Amino acid sequence: MGRSGDMEDYHIESHFLNETMTLKVYKPEHFSTLYKYHICIMQDGDDYYQMGRVATLSDKLHKENRIENTIFVGIHYRDKYDRQDKYHPDGKQQTAYVKFLVNEVVPFLDEHLPGYHMGSGRTLMGDSLAGTLAFMTAVKYPHTFGNVIMQSPFVSEHVMEVLHTVSDLSSLSIYHTIGDREDDVPTTDGSRKNFLEPNRDLRNYLNRKPLTYFYHEIEGDHTWGTWQKDIERAIITMFGQ
C-alpha cells in the first residue's frame, strides 16, 4: 500500500558539523503552501519512519482529521558512535549538533516550508539519547522549539544540572514517556543503566513547574516495540485538533 503523502530529501551543508546532513521531509496528502503547518523534527529520523511508522500514522491521522496540518522531518545518524557523539549530553559533537538545529535546520525549514515560524509551531521528537537531545535543546532554546516529544530519554546528573539553571519553562509543552521495565538498560558504551528512576525524578521536577506537561509510564522495555505503540498517542497529544 502506497503512501498518501510525499517524502522528499533536502540537504544542508552544515558549517557546524562539517558534513552534509539530510532532512527527510514527509508532507501530508493535499499539502499546499496556502496553509500553515506544524513542523515536527525527529532525531533518529530513519528509525521513526521505519520502526515508528510515522509516515503511516501521519497519513492515517490527517485523513481522519485527528491532527492539525503537520510536516514530519527526519534527521538520522551515520552509526551508533556518531549518534553518541551528537546526542549524548557529554558527546563531543553535541554542542555543534544543537547549533546545527538552531542556526541551520530552522532557517532552512522556515525558508522552504510554510510553517508558523515560531517556537510553538516547532516540535523536537526523539527516543532515548535522541529524546535527551530534544529536551535539552528545547530547554535552552524554548522560543525556537516550543514542544518536545521524548520517549525514554537518558536522564543524567548533567541533564538535571542544566535543567536547574533554567528559570522559566512556561512556554514549553512536553510529552514524556518511560517504560515500566527500563530499570536495566544496555547502553552504547557497554554499561547498563537504570532509566526508570531518573525519569521519575525528572517527572517529579517538571510536575512542580508551570508548563504544559504530559507524562505516561507505559508497559515495556527500552526498545522500538515499546515506543512504536505510544507514537500515535504522542502525535495526537501534541498535534490534535
N, C-alpha and C positions, 0 to 999 in steps of 0.2 A: 504494500500500500504506500503510495507516494505521499510526500509532504504537501500540505496546503500552502504553507508559507514559502519563503525564499531564503536560502542560505547564500551568503556572499562573503568572500575573504577580502579583507583590507590589510594593508601592510604599512607599518611605521618603522622608519629607520631611527631607532632610538639613540639619541645622544647620550642619555644617562646610562644605558645598558651596553652601548656599543655593539648592538646586534639588530637584525631585522626581526621585528615582532609581528606576529599575525593575529588579527582580530577576526574571529568567525562570527559574523553578524546574521542573526535569524530574524527576519521581518515577517510579521503575520500576514495572512491572506488579506487581500484588499488594502495593502499598505498604500498610503498616499501622503505626499508631502503637504497636503492641505490640513492634515491632522497633527496633533502633538502626541508624543509617545513617552512613556516611562522608559528609562534605559537601565537594564539590569546587567551589570558587568560581572561575569563569573570567572574567578580564578579556577584552575583545574578545568578549563573550558571543555576540552575534548571529553573528559570524564563525565561532566554534566550533560553533554549532548548524548554520549553513547550509553553510559550506565545509568545516568539520571533521567534520560529520556525527556529532556527539557523541550526539545522541538515538538515532540508528540504531544506533550502536555500543553504547550503554547497553542498548537492547533486546536486541541480539544476545548480548552478554557476560553479562547477567543470565540470559537464557534458557538459555544453555549452562553456567550455574553456574561461570563462569570468574572472576568477580569477586564480592567481598562486597557487601552492600547499600550502594548509593551513590546519593546525590542530587546532580545537577549544577545549579549556579546560575550563570546568565549575567548579567553586568553589561556594558552597552555604552556607547558614547560618542556624542556628537552628530555630530561631524565630525572630520576629521584634526587640526584645530587644537586642539579640545577634548581629543582623545586625547593630543596632545603635552603640553598643559598639565598633564594629570592623571597621565600615566605616566612622562614623561621624568624622570630623576634631578634635573634642574635646572628642571623645569616649575614654573610659578608656582602651580599648584594641587596639586602632588604631595604636599606635606605634609598639606594638607586632605583629599586623597583617602585617604591612609593612615589618617588619623584617622577618616574615614568608615567604612573597612573594619573597623577595630579596635573603634570605640566605637558604631557604629550597625548595621552589617551583622551582625556576630557576635551581639550581644544579640538582634537581631530574629530571626535564624535559630534561635538557641537557644530562643527563645520559641515559634516556630511549627513547628519541625521536630524530630523525635526523633533528634537527633544525639548524639554522645558527650560533648559539652560539654568538650572538652579539645583541646590542640594536636595530638595525634597523630590525632585524628579529623577534622581540617580540612586541606584542601589548597588552595593557590593555584596557578592554572594560567594561563599566558599565552604569547604568541608575540611576538618582537621586543621593543618597548618594554613591552608587557604582561608579557612574561617577566621583564624587568628589574624592573618594579614588584612582581611576585610575589616575586622573590628578595629584593629589598631589604626588603620588608615582613616576610617571614619571618625574615630575619637579625636585624631589630630586635625582632621580637615572636615568638620561637620557641615560647613557651608558649601563644600564641594560634593560630599557624599552624605546625604541625609538619612539613608536607610541601609540596614545590614541584615543579611540572612546568614547566620553562622551555624553550621551543623558540626557538633562535636569538636569545637575549637580546642587547640592546645593552650592551656592557661598556666603560665609560669609566674614566678615571683616578679620577673621583669615586666610581664604584661600588667600585673596588678600595680606595680610601681608607676608605670606610665599612666595608668588609669587614674591613680591618686593625684597626679599633677594637673588633671583637667577639672576645672571648677564648674563648668556648665555643660551638661549633656542634654539639655531640654529640647534641643532641635532634632535629636536623633529618634529614629524608630527602629527597634531591634527585634528580630525574630531569632530565638536561641533554642537549640535542642541538644540533648545528650542522651545516649543510650544507657539503659539501666545495667548493662553488662560491660561497661567501659572502665572497669577498675584494674585491668591488667593488659595494657595495650602495647604491642611491639612497635618500636619506632625505628626510623631510618638509621640511627646510629647504633642499633643493636640492643639498646636497653629496653626495659619495659616500664611503663608509667601508668599511674592511676589518673585517668582523665575525669572520672566521675566526681570525685570530691572537690577538685579545684573548680570545676564548672558549677558545682553547687555554691561554692564560696563566691564565685562571680555573680551568680543569680542573687545571692543574699545582698551583695553590694549594690547591684543595679536596681533591685526592688526598693531600695531606700532613696533612689534618685528620681527627680521629676522628669521622666522621659516616657515615651511610648514603648512598652517592653512586653514581649510575648515569650514565655518560657514553657517548654514541654520536656518532660522526661519520657522517653519513648522506649518501647521494648526492643532490645537489640544490642549489637556489639559495634565495634569501630570498623564497619565495612559498608560498601555501597548497597548491600542488601537491606541494611537498616535505613540509610539516608534516602534511597530512592522512594521508599514507601511514604516518606514525610514531605517530599518536594511539592506535591500538589497542594497540601495544606499551607506550606510556606508561601507559595506563589499567590494563592488566594488571599492569605492573610495580608500580604504586602501590596498586592495589586487589585484586590477585589473591587467589584462595582459597588 
